Amino acid sequence: MKRANENTLQVLKNELKFVQKGGYRAPLVWRAPLVFEDSPTCPKERCSACPDADCVLMNFVPTKCRYEAIPCRHIPLNEMGETVDSLYRTGTNEEIEQKLESWLLGTIQQLEEPSKRLEEPSEQPRLREAA
């Protein structure tokens, strides 16, 4: 499980770098880039439905949305339940990017917290063995 968390964490950090470097602002030939689908995160071939249940993003897709054509569009990005799918209909590109970045930062922080607790030294002093 720890290895899966490390992989998820690395994928999300790479996605965050992609967002922060303006990866979704670079226009494609005929359309704007699509969140997750046009990033290095997505393991599928371009212009095809998501066949990969092993994609780390599936861990964040609600069960009822896992069979959508593009499941990663249904990941809740905030407490209000906004998703990439809903923001495509109601938000601007800037709003989508800001909410995605905020979700990535929060999710990365949550994933890092358990490992930080394991790495922190114990609060109780260790007794030295008598020589």
TAGI-V420248 format. One record per run of one state. SS is the DSSP state (hx for helix, st for strand, lp for the rest). FROM is the first residue (numbers start at 1). TO is the last residue. If there is no record, write none. Layout:
BEGIN
ss = [SS/SS]
from = [FROM/FROM]
to = [TO/TO]
END
This chain:
BEGIN
ss = [lp/hx/lp/hx/st/lp/hx/lp/hx/st/lp/hx/lp/hx/lp]
from = [1/2/21/56/61/62/63/66/71/75/76/84/91/93/120]
to = [1/20/55/60/61/62/65/70/74/75/83/90/92/119/131]
END
